[in-house]
Amino acid sequence: MKKRSNLFTQKIAALTALLIAAVACSSSDTSLKDAFAEDFLIGTAMNEPQVHGTDPEAQPFIIKQFNSLTAENAMKWERIHPDPNRYHFALADSIVAFGQQNDMFIVGHCLIWHSQTPDWVFQDSLGNPLTREALLERMKDHILTVAGHYKGKVKGWDVVNEAVDEDGSLRKSKWLSIIGEDYIQKAFEYAYEADPEAELYYNDYNNELPQKLAGVEALVKNLQQKGVKIDGVGIQGHWHLDSPDLKVLDESITAYASLGMKVMITEMEVNVLPTPPEVYGADISQQAAYLEKLNPYPGGLPDSVQKQLTKRYADLFGVLLKHRNTVTRVTFWGVHDGYSWKNDWPIIGRTNYPLLFDRSYQPKPAYFALIREAKRQK
């Protein structure tokens, strides 16, 4: 009798395993873009190895999972306009062509930013700081040339990136010090001139937090009062297992929606590693020293942390789905864990696991949790 009982238990366990595998297989056949098709676009950031086929798995995977595309670095000033009279469009052109061929919503990232902008942009031929008028002319030339080059192809632009500091004041950048506070207004006006049909966004990190939220709200209101076109606000979504608070995220989306803004989560991942408090944000100029204790999972993510990551993604998407009438896009900043910038920032040489797919393009439990969340809220 005991033998039969053991055999029965083994059969039940085997059937359970088959059922779990079948459910997982069924879920993996449902892509992210299909699961959230009635809610918002699902995007990723694309880079050179992916678009040029160095990684042969990347393109079919991107086509299956995503319906929006952002060039990770190819459209930033230092890449696309490295010298005063030279533009490098080839890589960005390839990414845009890939997106067009696969009927994807293409996002331009980004036109004006304090970082990854060459020093020459702010200097004359002798290395002296430009005048306000000269820098405005240089800004206008860049925006009209780049946004004009992709007119009708890029559907939305991150016009100004990270112009607000953590306390809600304007960041003390060279754009601000040379031109003045209206440099943001001018950038949006030039972007509209370059392509009146494109959506125009302000993009930042931590702008769901109260102080920075207030600063971005003031920025949006100022543009609106002056009759300047702005269509949406990007919340980058460089998030953690324990922050931001879900209530804070919920309230920030509501606040932006009250201003008539579309909201995009533009660079999403969930960091699972310890973060030094002095670099708690996304300012790429900051770095911290490598310490073994800050790289705790070089051989793989423990199940206990995997469960935390899964729950965190489900909880975050619960908030985003609540605001499906305001949130128009969720873009993950990387195709899989191996491509994430969080492996090397803020500490070079770490192994991070912040995305929905592992380094072999396999879906993680968090992926299946999001598929279930999408179905549950239908």
C-alpha positions as a printed Julia matrix, in Angstrom:
378×3 Matrix{Float64}:
  0.0    0.0     0.0
  2.85   2.34    0.87
  4.47   1.52   -2.49
  1.28   2.46   -4.38
  1.0    5.67   -2.39
  4.56   6.65   -3.32
  3.88   5.83   -6.97
  0.72   7.93   -6.9
  2.6   10.84   -5.33
  5.3   10.6    -8.01
  2.68  10.63  -10.79
  0.98  13.69   -9.28
  4.34  15.45   -9.04
  5.13  14.58  -12.66
  1.75  15.83  -13.87
  2.17  19.02  -11.85
  5.58  19.61  -13.41
  4.13  19.07  -16.89
  1.31  21.51  -16.15
  3.72  24.17  -14.89
  5.89  23.68  -17.98
  2.84  23.95  -20.25
  1.71  27.16  -18.57
  5.23  28.6   -18.83
  5.46  27.62  -22.48
  2.07  29.17  -23.19
  3.09  32.37  -21.4
  6.37  32.61  -23.31
  4.46  32.34  -26.57
  2.57  35.48  -25.53
  4.95  38.35  -26.09
  5.12  41.49  -23.97
  3.82  43.66  -26.8
  0.83  41.35  -27.31
  0.06  41.03  -23.6
 -0.1   44.83  -23.19
 -1.43  45.67  -26.66
 -4.6   47.24  -25.22
 -2.7   49.14  -22.54
  0.52  50.78  -23.76
  3.5   50.31  -26.06
  6.32  48.09  -24.85
  9.77  49.29  -25.92
 13.45  48.54  -25.64
 16.74  50.33  -26.24
 18.69  49.11  -29.27
 22.45  49.28  -29.78
 25.07  48.62  -32.46
 25.67  44.85  -31.98
 21.94  44.25  -32.16
 21.15  46.28  -35.26
 24.26  45.15  -37.16
 23.68  41.48  -36.42
 26.77  40.87  -34.29
 24.32  39.28  -31.87
 22.2   37.15  -34.24
 19.55  36.39  -31.61
 18.76  40.01  -30.93
 16.7   41.11  -33.92
 14.12  38.3   -34.0
 13.79  38.59  -30.24
 13.21  42.36  -30.4
 10.67  41.93  -33.18
  8.75  39.36  -31.12
  8.68  41.17  -27.79
  8.61  44.92  -28.5
  6.67  47.45  -30.58
  8.64  50.58  -29.68
 12.32  51.32  -30.18
 14.78  53.84  -28.75
 18.38  54.22  -29.89
 20.35  53.63  -26.68
 23.26  55.94  -27.57
 23.29  56.5   -31.35
 21.31  59.76  -31.29
 23.12  61.41  -28.37
 25.08  64.5   -29.38
 28.58  63.0   -28.91
 27.69  60.11  -31.26
 25.59  61.76  -33.94
 27.34  65.18  -34.05
 30.87  64.6   -32.73
 32.54  67.56  -34.49
 31.33  71.05  -35.48
 30.73  70.28  -39.14
 30.28  66.51  -39.07
 27.18  64.4   -38.44
 27.27  60.6   -38.08
 23.83  59.33  -39.06
 24.7   55.79  -40.18
 24.11  53.86  -36.94
 20.99  55.8   -35.98
 19.71  55.41  -39.57
 20.07  51.63  -39.26
 18.1   51.56  -36.01
 15.36  53.76  -37.44
 15.16  51.62  -40.59
 14.85  48.47  -38.47
 12.04  50.07  -36.49
 10.22  51.18  -39.62
 10.54  47.77  -41.26
  8.91  46.2   -38.23
  6.17  48.8   -37.72
  7.57  50.06  -34.41
  7.05  53.41  -32.69
 10.48  55.06  -32.84
 11.66  57.4   -30.1
 14.51  59.9   -30.56
 16.81  60.09  -27.52
 17.84  62.82  -26.98
 18.29  66.32  -28.43
 19.51  68.44  -25.5
 21.33  67.02  -22.47
 24.05  68.27  -20.15
 25.9   64.95  -20.45
 27.44  63.15  -23.45
 27.68  66.5   -25.21
 31.17  67.43  -26.53
 32.95  70.41  -24.97
 33.23  72.12  -28.36
 29.46  72.68  -28.37
 29.87  75.34  -25.69
 33.11  76.92  -26.98
 34.31  79.1   -29.84
 37.32  78.24  -32.01
 39.7   79.57  -29.32
 38.13  77.53  -26.53
 36.3   80.46  -24.97
 32.69  80.08  -23.78
 30.13  80.93  -26.44
 27.76  83.85  -26.13
 24.07  83.19  -25.55
 23.28  83.99  -29.18
 26.01  81.74  -30.55
 24.98  78.77  -28.39
 21.33  79.23  -29.32
 22.34  79.17  -32.98
 24.37  76.01  -32.41
 21.45  74.38  -30.58
 19.05  75.33  -33.35
 21.33  73.97  -36.06
 21.71  70.67  -34.22
 18.0   70.2   -33.53
 16.86  71.22  -37.01
 19.47  68.96  -38.59
 18.91  65.87  -36.43
 15.15  66.06  -35.91
 14.78  67.25  -39.5
 16.77  64.26  -40.76
 14.26  61.9   -39.09
 11.13  63.93  -39.8
  8.17  61.59  -40.23
 10.21  58.59  -39.04
 10.89  59.35  -35.39
  7.45  59.71  -33.81
  8.5   61.16  -30.45
 11.55  63.07  -29.2
 13.11  63.38  -25.76
 13.73  67.05  -26.48
 15.37  67.95  -23.17
 16.85  65.35  -20.85
 17.55  65.71  -17.11
 17.35  69.5   -16.79
 15.93  69.47  -13.25
 18.02  68.8   -10.14
 17.0   66.69   -7.15
 15.67  69.68   -5.2
 13.42  70.76   -8.08
 15.63  73.62   -9.26
 17.09  73.75  -12.74
 20.33  71.82  -13.07
 23.43  74.06  -13.17
 24.45  73.03  -16.67
 26.33  74.94  -19.37
 23.05  75.27  -21.24
 21.6   77.13  -18.27
 24.65  79.25  -17.46
 25.23  80.44  -21.03
 21.69  80.74  -22.42
 19.55  81.13  -19.32
 16.35  79.45  -18.15
 14.64  79.8   -21.51
 17.03  77.3   -23.16
 14.38  74.62  -22.5
 11.7   76.68  -24.2
 13.99  77.31  -27.18
 14.8   73.6   -27.52
 11.11  72.69  -27.68
 10.42  75.49  -30.17
 13.25  74.32  -32.44
 12.07  70.69  -32.18
  8.56  71.74  -33.19
  9.98  73.7   -36.12
 11.95  70.65  -37.24
  8.95  68.28  -37.11
  5.54  69.68  -36.12
  3.97  66.22  -36.19
  6.34  64.53  -33.74
  5.45  64.19  -30.06
  7.76  66.24  -27.84
  8.75  65.06  -24.35
 10.65  66.18  -21.29
 12.59  63.21  -19.83
 14.21  62.75  -16.4
 15.04  60.33  -13.59
 13.64  60.5   -10.03
 10.98  62.89  -11.32
  8.34  60.8    -9.59
  9.79  61.95   -6.23
  8.03  64.97   -4.65
 10.71  67.68   -4.9
 11.77  66.86   -8.43
  8.15  66.32   -9.45
  7.39  69.88   -8.35
 10.26  71.18  -10.47
  9.11  69.31  -13.56
  5.53  70.43  -13.01
  6.76  74.04  -12.94
  8.75  73.45  -16.13
  5.71  72.0   -17.94
  3.41  74.79  -16.76
  5.91  77.42  -17.9
  6.04  75.95  -21.39
  2.26  75.66  -21.55
  1.77  79.26  -20.43
  4.06  80.39  -23.24
  2.16  78.33  -25.81
  5.05  75.93  -26.4
  4.17  72.43  -27.57
  4.98  69.7   -25.04
  3.15  66.38  -25.25
  4.49  64.28  -22.45
  6.83  63.58  -19.58
  9.18  60.64  -19.45
  9.86  59.05  -16.07
 13.02  57.06  -16.64
 12.21  54.3   -14.16
 15.71  53.44  -12.95
 14.13  51.76   -9.95
 15.1   49.45   -7.1
 13.65  46.56   -5.14
 12.64  48.95   -2.36
 12.08  52.29   -4.07
 10.28  54.34   -5.15
  7.23  53.85   -3.0
  4.3   52.7    -5.14
  2.1   55.49   -3.73
  4.66  58.08   -4.82
  4.68  56.67   -8.36
  0.89  56.57   -8.45
  0.6   60.19   -7.31
  3.24  61.45   -9.73
  1.48  59.95  -12.75
 -1.77  61.52  -11.56
 -0.02  64.88  -11.2
  1.41  64.81  -14.72
 -1.91  63.67  -16.15
 -3.6   66.66  -14.48
 -1.4   68.88  -16.65
 -2.57  67.09  -19.79
  0.7   65.2   -20.16
  1.12  61.75  -21.57
  3.45  59.74  -19.33
  6.1   57.31  -20.53
  8.33  55.04  -18.47
 11.34  55.49  -20.67
 14.37  53.58  -19.35
 12.99  50.96  -17.01
 14.87  48.38  -14.99
 14.88  47.2   -11.37
 18.3   47.21   -9.75
 18.86  44.2    -7.47
 22.32  45.17   -6.15
 23.28  47.36   -3.18
 23.57  51.0    -4.22
 25.95  53.47   -2.57
 23.77  56.31   -1.2
 25.93  58.99   -2.82
 24.96  57.74   -6.32
 21.28  57.01   -5.8
 19.9   58.24   -9.1
 21.07  58.08  -12.7
 23.71  60.77  -13.08
 26.27  59.0   -15.28
 29.06  61.35  -14.17
 29.01  59.71  -10.74
 30.97  56.54   -9.98
 31.72  54.55   -6.84
 34.61  52.28   -5.92
 34.31  48.55   -6.48
 33.81  46.53   -3.31
 33.11  42.79   -3.16
 30.16  43.36   -0.83
 28.53  45.57   -3.49
 28.71  42.75   -6.06
 27.06  39.95   -4.09
 25.72  37.74   -6.92
 28.48  37.24   -9.53
 27.47  33.59  -10.03
 23.72  34.08  -10.35
 20.71  35.59   -8.64
 19.51  33.72   -5.53
 15.92  32.47   -5.59
 15.02  34.72   -2.67
 16.06  37.84   -4.62
 14.46  36.5    -7.81
 11.17  36.36   -5.91
 11.62  39.95   -4.73
 12.32  41.06   -8.31
  9.24  39.22   -9.56
  6.97  40.81   -6.97
  8.47  44.25   -7.56
  7.82  44.14  -11.3
  4.25  42.91  -10.74
  3.59  45.69   -8.22
  5.04  48.39  -10.47
  3.02  47.23  -13.46
 -0.07  47.14  -11.27
  0.35  50.91  -10.83
  1.1   51.47  -14.52
 -1.95  49.48  -15.62
 -4.1   51.52  -13.26
 -3.01  54.55  -15.31
 -3.28  52.89  -18.72
 -5.21  55.93  -20.01
 -2.23  58.19  -19.2
  0.78  55.89  -19.6
  1.41  55.42  -23.31
  4.71  53.5   -23.31
  6.97  51.42  -21.09
 10.51  51.08  -22.45
 13.01  48.71  -20.86
 16.58  50.03  -20.89
 18.18  46.97  -22.43
 17.08  43.78  -24.17
 18.38  41.41  -21.5
 20.49  41.47  -18.34
 23.77  41.26  -20.24
 23.04  44.5   -22.09
 22.04  46.52  -19.03
 24.1   49.59  -18.18
 23.54  48.67  -14.53
 26.31  46.07  -14.79
 28.84  48.92  -14.91
 27.06  51.84  -13.27
 27.55  53.21  -10.71
 30.27  50.61  -10.14
 32.25  49.09  -13.0
 32.52  45.31  -13.14
 29.4   44.2   -11.29
 26.9   41.54  -12.39
 23.34  42.82  -12.26
 20.0   41.19  -13.11
 17.57  44.1   -13.56
 15.54  43.13  -16.64
 12.91  40.56  -17.59
 15.21  38.3   -19.63
 18.45  36.62  -18.62
 21.72  36.68  -20.56
 20.52  33.76  -22.71
 17.3   35.54  -23.74
 15.29  33.3   -21.43
 12.29  34.86  -19.65
 12.63  35.22  -15.89
  9.81  34.67  -13.37
  9.17  38.42  -13.46
  8.28  38.12  -17.14
  5.6   35.52  -16.45
  4.31  37.62  -13.56
  3.76  40.55  -15.94
  1.96  38.37  -18.47
 -0.33  37.19  -15.68
 -0.81  40.77  -14.44
 -1.83  41.9   -17.93
 -4.4   39.1   -18.18
 -5.66  39.66  -14.64
 -6.47  43.32  -15.28
 -8.31  42.76  -18.55
